[in-house]
Amino acid sequence: MVFAGITVVISLLGIFIMNLDFMRAVAIAGVSAVAMTMLAAVTLLPALLGFAGRNVDRLRVPILGGKKEGEMAGSFWYRWSRVIQARPWPALIVSAGLLILIAAPVFSMRLGFPDSGNRLTSDTTRRAYDLLADGFGPGFNGPILMVADTPGGQADAPKVQQLAKAIKATEGVASVVEPQIIPDAKVALITVFPATAFQSKETTDLVHRLRKETVPPVEQSTKLEIYASGGPPFIVDFSDYMGRRLPYFIGAVLVLSFLLLLVVFHSVVVPLKAVVMNMLSIGAAFGATVAVFQWGFGASLIGVKEGPVDAWVPMMLFAIVFGLSMDYEVFLLTRVREEYDKTGDNARAVADGMAATGRVISAAAAIMVCVFASFMLGDDRSLKLFGFGLAAAVFIDATLVRLVLVLAAMELMGKANWWAPDWLARRLPTIRVDNVEKTTPRPRG
């Protein structure tokens, strides 16, 4: 329980690496909630169970009653595990292939932000947005503000006009408002209306074109310092920032999670497998999100219009989903290792571990899917996107990954699951996560 919670905490703490002030509060709240839950699980829950005694099972529903320890071999989860273990290669190839196929759209992910055009057509903000776009052009709702330092005040007016002329000649610009020069502030403002909508890729390309092709020659000839601001440039800058920081965030979470599992299980293979499996499930969730919200596959069914993926969503999805996925992985692997230490039979340990934890993991996943899917009942596109991504990730992890891919991989690797080099095993601290005395030596090398 404690180590499973620590994996969630590690994922949430990784948000601090993004160095975003508005996300720190989210990370702190998440870590605090997990920490309090862990504390209650090891203090309050045992106390309540102690008060309840044997009465805890008094209201058990007969048809839903679980099997006892000795009856696990007849459970659905045990039989399912044996089916997968009997044909590990087909199970591995099919499940991995499906995950890769679902994840494929992630390579075309385009980050951005929603605007009023993504709201319901019944909303007054959406109707006003559409009226402005119809009357003045699609780019009217997302102007680009070009700002120039004018140390000479009105004396720099010819230079500002040169800039305005160059901007107007740029491909993708619909119109340019007459430059405004503010002498006291020594700054000039040029409002630029793109020919395309706020969220479109063409508008993003226009921002890059202005910065890389239009502005540099004017700066060189006029000696003015020129900047691009407004909605579209902000989207470009924030998305670029997220793209640069996200690999550090993901890398740090992966490394820390790997080290934690390495210490807990004294194995190199198990932590590596867990990290790879979780990345596959998260990648598939990202791919499904892109397919629905960016490509528009089935978007009408949940009441949204296709557009870019909110720039903050990949970070939050990874932080939450990786923690939950690793949480389920620790539950399963702890019981598998317990059985392996008792019997030394990897195949039996995997089947018994799944039989003992399958129902709990699946029930927990089903609860989370329902909670996250409820986010899609609202009207906000960002909330729908976030809820869909979370629900898809948990569903994929609890089905394709946990019920097929993990079982097949552990069956194929056999005793190598528990391998660690001798020099490393001797230096790792011993942390017990079960009450079983080890009778089977682990493979070393």
CORTAFEN-V546787 format. One record per backbone hydrogen bond with DSSP energy under -1.0 kcal/mol. CO is the residue of the C=O (numbers start at 1). NH is the residue of the N-H. E is the energy in kcal/mol with one decimal. If there is no record, write none. Layout:
CO:NH:E ; CO:NH:E
This chain:
1:5:-2.1 ; 2:6:-2.0 ; 3:7:-1.6 ; 4:8:-1.1 ; 5:9:-2.2 ; 6:10:-2.7 ; 7:11:-1.8 ; 8:12:-2.1 ; 9:13:-2.8 ; 10:14:-1.4 ; 12:15:-1.5 ; 13:16:-1.7 ; 14:17:-1.4 ; 15:18:-1.4 ; 16:19:-1.3 ; 20:23:-1.2 ; 20:24:-1.1 ; 23:27:-2.3 ; 24:28:-2.8 ; 25:29:-2.5 ; 26:30:-2.5 ; 27:31:-2.8 ; 28:32:-2.5 ; 29:33:-2.2 ; 30:34:-2.3 ; 31:35:-2.7 ; 32:36:-2.4 ; 33:37:-2.0 ; 34:38:-2.6 ; 35:39:-2.4 ; 36:40:-2.5 ; 37:41:-2.2 ; 38:42:-1.4 ; 40:45:-2.9 ; 43:47:-1.6 ; 44:48:-2.5 ; 45:49:-2.6 ; 46:50:-2.1 ; 47:51:-2.0 ; 48:52:-2.2 ; 49:53:-2.5 ; 52:55:-1.7 ; 53:56:-1.3 ; 54:57:-1.3 ; 55:58:-1.8 ; 57:60:-1.5 ; 61:64:-1.2 ; 62:65:-1.3 ; 68:71:-1.6 ; 69:72:-1.2 ; 71:74:-1.6 ; 72:75:-1.9 ; 75:79:-2.2 ; 76:80:-2.8 ; 77:81:-2.2 ; 78:82:-2.1 ; 79:83:-1.9 ; 80:84:-2.1 ; 81:85:-2.7 ; 82:86:-1.6 ; 87:91:-1.8 ; 88:92:-2.7 ; 89:93:-2.8 ; 90:94:-2.6 ; 91:95:-2.2 ; 92:96:-2.4 ; 93:97:-2.3 ; 94:98:-2.4 ; 95:99:-2.2 ; 96:100:-2.5 ; 97:101:-2.3 ; 98:102:-2.7 ; 99:103:-2.1 ; 100:104:-1.1 ; 103:106:-2.1 ; 104:107:-1.7 ; 105:108:-2.0 ; 106:109:-1.6 ; 110:309:-2.6 ; 112:311:-2.2 ; 115:118:-2.1 ; 116:119:-1.4 ; 120:123:-1.7 ; 123:127:-2.1 ; 124:128:-2.5 ; 125:129:-2.1 ; 126:130:-2.6 ; 127:131:-2.2 ; 128:132:-2.3 ; 129:133:-2.3 ; 130:134:-2.6 ; 131:135:-2.3 ; 132:136:-2.8 ; 133:137:-1.4 ; 137:140:-1.6 ; 139:142:-1.2 ; 144:192:-3.2 ; 145:229:-3.1 ; 146:190:-2.7 ; 147:227:-3.3 ; 148:188:-2.6 ; 150:153:-2.1 ; 152:155:-1.7 ; 153:156:-1.8 ; 154:157:-1.8 ; 156:160:-2.1 ; 157:161:-2.4 ; 158:162:-1.9 ; 159:163:-2.0 ; 160:164:-2.6 ; 161:165:-2.5 ; 162:166:-2.1 ; 163:167:-2.5 ; 164:168:-2.5 ; 165:169:-1.3 ; 167:170:-1.6 ; 170:173:-1.7 ; 172:195:-2.7 ; 175:193:-2.6 ; 180:189:-2.9 ; 182:186:-1.3 ; 182:187:-1.4 ; 186:150:-2.4 ; 187:182:-3.0 ; 188:148:-2.2 ; 189:180:-2.6 ; 190:146:-3.0 ; 191:177:-2.7 ; 192:144:-3.2 ; 193:174:-2.5 ; 193:175:-1.5 ; 200:204:-1.5 ; 201:205:-2.6 ; 202:206:-1.9 ; 203:207:-1.9 ; 204:208:-1.9 ; 205:209:-2.5 ; 206:210:-2.8 ; 207:211:-2.1 ; 208:212:-2.6 ; 209:213:-2.5 ; 209:214:-1.7 ; 210:215:-2.9 ; 215:219:-2.8 ; 216:220:-2.3 ; 217:221:-2.0 ; 218:222:-2.7 ; 219:223:-2.1 ; 225:149:-2.5 ; 227:147:-2.9 ; 229:145:-2.2 ; 230:234:-1.7 ; 231:235:-2.2 ; 232:236:-2.1 ; 233:237:-2.8 ; 234:238:-3.0 ; 235:239:-2.5 ; 236:240:-2.3 ; 237:241:-2.3 ; 238:242:-2.6 ; 239:243:-2.4 ; 240:244:-1.8 ; 241:245:-2.3 ; 242:246:-2.5 ; 245:249:-2.0 ; 246:250:-2.9 ; 247:251:-2.6 ; 248:252:-2.5 ; 249:253:-2.1 ; 250:254:-2.5 ; 251:255:-2.5 ; 252:256:-2.5 ; 253:257:-2.3 ; 254:258:-2.5 ; 255:259:-2.5 ; 256:260:-2.2 ; 257:261:-2.4 ; 258:262:-2.3 ; 259:263:-2.2 ; 260:264:-2.2 ; 261:265:-2.8 ; 262:266:-1.5 ; 268:272:-1.6 ; 269:273:-3.0 ; 270:274:-2.5 ; 271:275:-2.4 ; 272:276:-2.3 ; 273:277:-2.9 ; 274:278:-2.3 ; 275:279:-2.1 ; 276:280:-2.0 ; 277:281:-2.1 ; 278:282:-2.4 ; 279:283:-2.7 ; 280:284:-2.2 ; 281:285:-1.9 ; 282:286:-2.6 ; 283:287:-2.5 ; 284:288:-2.5 ; 285:289:-2.1 ; 286:290:-2.4 ; 287:291:-2.4 ; 288:292:-1.9 ; 289:293:-2.7 ; 290:294:-1.7 ; 290:295:-2.4 ; 291:297:-2.6 ; 293:307:-2.4 ; 296:299:-1.2 ; 299:304:-2.0 ; 309:112:-2.1 ; 310:313:-1.4 ; 312:316:-1.8 ; 313:317:-3.2 ; 314:318:-2.3 ; 315:319:-2.3 ; 316:320:-2.3 ; 317:321:-2.8 ; 318:322:-2.4 ; 319:323:-1.1 ; 320:324:-2.2 ; 321:325:-3.1 ; 322:326:-2.5 ; 323:327:-1.8 ; 324:328:-2.2 ; 325:329:-2.1 ; 326:330:-2.5 ; 327:331:-1.9 ; 328:332:-2.2 ; 329:333:-3.0 ; 330:334:-2.4 ; 331:335:-1.4 ; 332:336:-2.3 ; 333:337:-2.9 ; 334:338:-1.9 ; 335:339:-2.2 ; 336:340:-2.4 ; 337:341:-2.7 ; 338:342:-1.1 ; 339:343:-2.2 ; 340:344:-2.4 ; 341:439:-1.7 ; 345:349:-2.4 ; 346:350:-2.5 ; 347:351:-2.0 ; 348:352:-3.0 ; 349:353:-2.6 ; 350:354:-2.3 ; 351:355:-2.4 ; 352:356:-2.2 ; 353:357:-1.7 ; 354:358:-2.9 ; 357:361:-2.9 ; 358:362:-2.5 ; 359:363:-2.3 ; 360:364:-2.6 ; 361:365:-2.6 ; 362:366:-2.5 ; 363:367:-2.2 ; 364:368:-2.2 ; 365:369:-2.7 ; 366:370:-2.1 ; 367:371:-2.4 ; 368:372:-2.9 ; 369:373:-2.7 ; 370:374:-1.4 ; 372:375:-1.4 ; 373:376:-1.5 ; 374:377:-1.7 ; 375:378:-1.1 ; 380:384:-2.1 ; 381:385:-2.8 ; 382:386:-2.5 ; 383:387:-2.6 ; 384:388:-2.8 ; 385:389:-2.5 ; 386:390:-2.2 ; 387:391:-2.7 ; 388:392:-2.9 ; 389:393:-2.1 ; 390:394:-2.4 ; 391:395:-2.4 ; 392:396:-2.7 ; 393:397:-2.4 ; 394:398:-2.4 ; 395:399:-1.1 ; 396:401:-2.0 ; 397:402:-2.7 ; 399:403:-1.5 ; 400:405:-2.5 ; 401:406:-3.0 ; 404:408:-2.6 ; 405:409:-2.5 ; 406:410:-2.5 ; 407:411:-2.0 ; 408:412:-2.2 ; 409:413:-2.1 ; 410:414:-1.2 ; 413:416:-1.9 ; 414:417:-1.8 ; 415:418:-1.7 ; 416:419:-1.7 ; 417:270:-1.0 ; 419:268:-2.8 ; 421:425:-2.8 ; 422:426:-2.2 ; 424:428:-1.1 ; 443:420:-1.2
